Amino acid sequence: PHSWDREAIQLVQTLIPKETVLFIADAKISFDSFRNGMTATVNSKTIITVNPDTREASLLFSYAKEVSDSGALDQDEKPEDVPVDSITDVYTVSQLKQKAQETPEPFFGITYSFISKLDLDSSVSKVIKTRFLLVYDAQSCTNQLCPGRDQVFSASTGFDLLVDFTDHTGTLHACPLRSPVTEKVLGCTTEEFTSLTDDERTTMKWKFLLERCKIHVKVLQLFILCSGMRGMVLACSLADPGEVKQHMTGQTHL
């Protein structure tokens, strides 16, 4: 391997997980058929700065540390702790907020609410995000010809939206709607979404925006947020009017 490959590998092996901020300039981004996804590859032009002495790096470290210590990252990566079909408890938005204040452990529920924010017609970069991951393991492959052996970083691309939903009791803001749930909700892949015209994205948006939906949600305490909670969308579909009427009986009418 090239000398910069060895240097990058040696550098990565010295990094302390959850204690290091990296600033990476001039990494090559390309599709890797071996990994079936986008990857960032270091080369002779790449500059990696460890723990740069900047305000942005300090703020990023502080935020990431707080989120990591709260356990929120682990919760985000495994939203479907239970099968969606097994979730049966129905809540209003205010009941979700109240229970989140009283319950330290994550809980699951259904709410029949209107989607009040769904920015599908924003720029594609705000709807579809790429996440990078350090993946190199010096023990995993000793074959110099192994495909992707010089790849220090792996990247995965998927939907990453923040949606609001509202009922007659209030609004739950900035609820993550991520892959693979988003693909099921929208009925399209990231590749298909990218190829849509602006008008087609707007049409897709208005299929759900301000419509009553049946939303399966996972709620967890997250005190780093102003609301003190986060609601993660596990499933979402247009609600059946008869089903809504049944569950709205006894509640304040809109």
C-alpha positions as CSV (number, residue, x, y, z in Angstrom):
1,P,0.0,0.0,0.0
2,H,1.0,3.6,-0.4
3,S,2.8,5.4,2.4
4,W,-0.2,7.6,3.1
5,D,-2.5,4.5,3.5
6,R,-0.2,3.1,6.2
7,E,-0.1,6.5,7.9
8,A,-3.9,6.8,7.8
9,I,-4.3,3.3,9.2
10,Q,-1.8,3.9,12.0
11,L,-3.5,7.2,12.8
12,V,-7.0,5.6,13.0
13,Q,-5.7,2.9,15.3
14,T,-4.5,5.5,17.8
15,L,-7.8,7.3,18.0
16,I,-9.9,7.0,21.1
17,P,-13.6,6.3,20.4
18,K,-16.0,9.0,21.5
19,E,-13.1,11.2,22.5
20,T,-11.8,12.4,19.1
21,V,-13.0,15.0,16.6
22,L,-11.6,14.7,13.0
23,F,-11.4,17.4,10.3
24,I,-10.9,15.7,7.0
25,A,-10.1,17.7,3.9
26,D,-9.9,16.4,0.3
27,A,-11.1,12.8,0.8
28,K,-12.3,11.1,-2.4
29,I,-16.0,10.2,-2.4
30,S,-17.0,7.4,-4.7
31,F,-19.3,4.4,-5.1
32,D,-17.7,1.1,-4.0
33,S,-19.3,-1.9,-5.5
34,F,-17.6,-4.2,-3.0
35,R,-19.3,-2.4,-0.1
36,N,-22.4,-1.6,-2.2
37,G,-22.4,2.0,-1.0
38,M,-20.6,5.3,-1.0
39,T,-17.1,5.4,0.6
40,A,-14.6,8.1,1.4
41,T,-11.0,7.2,0.5
42,V,-7.8,8.8,1.7
43,N,-5.1,9.6,-0.7
44,S,-2.0,11.7,-1.0
45,K,-4.0,14.9,-1.0
46,T,-6.1,14.1,2.1
47,I,-5.4,16.0,5.2
48,I,-6.7,14.7,8.6
49,T,-6.6,17.1,11.5
50,V,-7.1,15.4,14.9
51,N,-9.0,17.6,17.5
52,P,-8.7,20.9,15.6
53,D,-8.5,23.9,17.9
54,T,-11.6,25.6,16.6
55,R,-14.8,26.8,18.3
56,E,-16.8,24.5,15.9
57,A,-14.8,21.5,16.9
58,S,-15.2,22.3,20.6
59,L,-19.0,22.7,20.2
60,L,-19.3,19.5,18.2
61,F,-17.3,17.5,20.8
62,S,-19.4,18.9,23.7
63,Y,-22.7,18.1,21.9
64,A,-21.6,14.6,20.8
65,K,-20.4,13.8,24.3
66,E,-23.6,14.9,25.9
67,V,-25.7,12.9,23.4
68,S,-23.5,9.9,23.8
69,D,-23.6,10.0,27.6
70,S,-27.4,10.3,27.5
71,G,-27.7,7.0,25.5
72,A,-29.6,8.8,22.8
73,L,-27.2,7.6,20.0
74,D,-27.8,4.0,21.0
75,Q,-31.6,4.6,21.0
76,D,-31.4,6.3,17.5
77,E,-29.7,3.3,16.0
78,K,-32.2,0.7,17.2
79,P,-35.6,2.4,17.0
80,E,-37.6,-0.8,16.4
81,D,-37.1,-2.5,19.8
82,V,-40.5,-4.1,19.4
83,P,-42.5,-5.1,16.4
84,V,-44.7,-2.3,15.1
85,D,-47.7,-4.6,15.0
86,S,-47.4,-5.2,18.8
87,I,-47.8,-1.4,19.6
88,T,-51.5,-0.8,20.6
89,D,-51.6,2.0,23.1
90,V,-53.1,5.2,21.7
91,Y,-52.1,8.6,22.9
92,T,-52.8,12.3,22.1
93,V,-49.7,14.5,21.7
94,S,-50.2,15.9,25.1
95,Q,-50.4,12.5,26.6
96,L,-47.1,11.5,24.9
97,K,-45.4,14.6,26.4
98,Q,-46.8,13.9,29.8
99,K,-45.8,10.3,29.9
100,A,-42.3,11.2,28.6
101,Q,-41.9,13.5,31.7
102,E,-43.0,10.7,34.0
103,T,-41.2,7.7,32.3
104,P,-37.4,7.6,32.1
105,E,-37.5,4.5,29.9
106,P,-38.4,4.6,26.2
107,F,-42.0,3.7,25.5
108,F,-44.1,3.1,22.4
109,G,-47.5,4.3,21.2
110,I,-49.8,5.3,18.4
111,T,-51.1,8.8,17.8
112,Y,-53.7,9.8,15.2
113,S,-52.2,13.2,14.2
114,F,-51.8,15.6,11.3
115,I,-48.4,15.8,9.7
116,S,-47.7,19.5,10.1
117,K,-44.1,19.7,8.8
118,L,-42.7,17.5,6.0
119,D,-39.9,19.2,4.0
120,L,-39.7,16.8,1.1
121,D,-39.3,19.6,-1.3
122,S,-36.2,21.0,0.4
123,S,-32.9,20.4,-1.3
124,V,-32.1,16.7,-1.6
125,S,-29.1,17.2,0.7
126,K,-31.5,18.1,3.5
127,V,-33.7,15.0,2.9
128,I,-31.1,12.4,2.2
129,K,-28.0,12.3,4.4
130,T,-24.7,10.4,4.2
131,R,-23.2,9.1,7.4
132,F,-19.5,8.1,7.6
133,L,-18.1,5.3,9.8
134,L,-14.6,4.2,10.6
135,V,-14.5,0.6,9.5
136,Y,-10.9,-0.5,9.0
137,D,-9.7,-3.5,11.0
138,A,-6.1,-4.4,10.6
139,Q,-6.8,-8.0,11.5
140,S,-9.7,-8.5,9.1
141,C,-7.7,-8.8,5.9
142,T,-4.0,-9.3,5.2
143,N,-4.4,-9.7,1.4
144,Q,-3.0,-6.6,-0.2
145,L,-5.3,-7.2,-3.2
146,C,-8.5,-7.3,-1.1
147,P,-11.1,-5.0,-2.6
148,G,-11.6,-1.9,-0.5
149,R,-8.7,-2.7,1.8
150,D,-7.4,0.9,1.7
151,Q,-10.8,2.3,2.6
152,V,-10.6,3.8,6.0
153,F,-14.1,5.2,6.0
154,S,-17.4,3.7,5.0
155,A,-20.6,5.7,4.2
156,S,-24.2,4.9,4.2
157,T,-26.9,7.0,2.5
158,G,-30.5,7.2,3.5
159,F,-33.5,9.4,4.3
160,D,-33.0,11.6,7.4
161,L,-36.0,13.9,8.0
162,L,-37.4,15.7,11.0
163,V,-41.2,15.9,10.9
164,D,-43.7,17.6,13.2
165,F,-47.1,16.1,14.0
166,T,-50.1,17.9,15.5
167,D,-53.4,17.0,17.0
168,H,-56.0,19.1,19.0
169,T,-53.8,18.9,22.1
170,G,-50.5,20.1,20.7
171,T,-47.5,19.5,18.5
172,L,-44.5,17.2,18.7
173,H,-41.6,18.8,17.0
174,A,-38.6,17.5,15.1
175,C,-39.3,13.7,15.2
176,P,-36.8,11.7,13.2
177,L,-38.2,9.9,10.2
178,R,-35.3,7.8,8.8
179,S,-34.5,4.9,6.5
180,P,-35.8,2.3,6.2
181,V,-39.1,3.6,7.6
182,T,-39.1,6.5,5.2
183,E,-38.9,4.2,2.2
184,K,-42.0,2.4,3.4
185,V,-43.9,5.6,4.1
186,L,-43.1,7.3,0.8
187,G,-43.1,4.1,-1.3
188,C,-39.8,4.9,-3.0
189,T,-36.0,4.4,-2.5
190,T,-33.5,7.2,-2.1
191,E,-32.4,6.7,-5.7
192,E,-36.0,7.0,-7.0
193,F,-36.5,10.1,-4.8
194,T,-33.4,11.7,-6.1
195,S,-34.6,11.3,-9.7
196,L,-38.0,13.0,-9.0
197,T,-38.7,16.5,-10.3
198,D,-39.4,19.4,-7.9
199,D,-43.1,19.1,-8.8
200,E,-43.2,15.4,-8.1
201,R,-41.6,15.9,-4.7
202,T,-44.2,18.6,-3.9
203,T,-47.0,16.2,-4.9
204,M,-45.5,13.5,-2.7
205,K,-45.3,16.0,0.2
206,W,-49.0,17.0,-0.1
207,K,-50.1,13.3,0.0
208,F,-49.2,13.4,3.7
209,L,-48.9,17.1,4.8
210,L,-51.9,18.3,6.9
211,E,-53.5,14.8,6.5
212,R,-54.6,12.8,9.5
213,C,-52.1,9.9,9.9
214,K,-51.7,6.8,12.1
215,I,-48.2,7.2,13.5
216,H,-46.4,4.6,15.5
217,V,-43.8,6.3,17.6
218,K,-41.0,5.5,20.1
219,V,-40.6,8.2,22.7
220,L,-37.6,8.7,24.9
221,Q,-36.3,11.3,27.3
222,L,-33.6,13.5,25.9
223,F,-32.9,16.5,28.2
224,I,-30.4,18.0,25.8
225,L,-33.4,19.1,23.7
226,C,-35.5,22.0,24.7
227,S,-38.6,19.7,24.8
228,G,-36.9,17.2,27.0
229,M,-38.0,14.3,24.8
230,R,-37.8,12.9,21.3
231,G,-40.4,11.0,19.3
232,M,-39.0,8.7,16.7
233,V,-41.4,7.6,13.9
234,L,-41.5,3.8,13.5
235,A,-44.4,3.7,11.0
236,C,-46.7,6.2,9.4
237,S,-49.7,5.8,7.1
238,L,-52.8,7.8,6.2
239,A,-55.4,7.0,8.9
240,D,-58.7,5.2,8.3
241,P,-61.5,7.7,9.2
242,G,-63.5,5.0,11.0
243,E,-60.5,4.0,13.0
244,V,-59.9,7.6,14.0
245,K,-63.5,8.1,15.0
246,Q,-63.3,5.1,17.2
247,H,-60.2,6.2,19.0
248,M,-61.3,9.9,19.2
249,T,-64.5,9.0,21.1
250,G,-64.5,10.9,24.4
251,Q,-61.7,13.3,23.3
252,T,-62.2,17.0,22.5
253,H,-63.3,17.4,18.9
254,L,-61.2,19.4,16.5
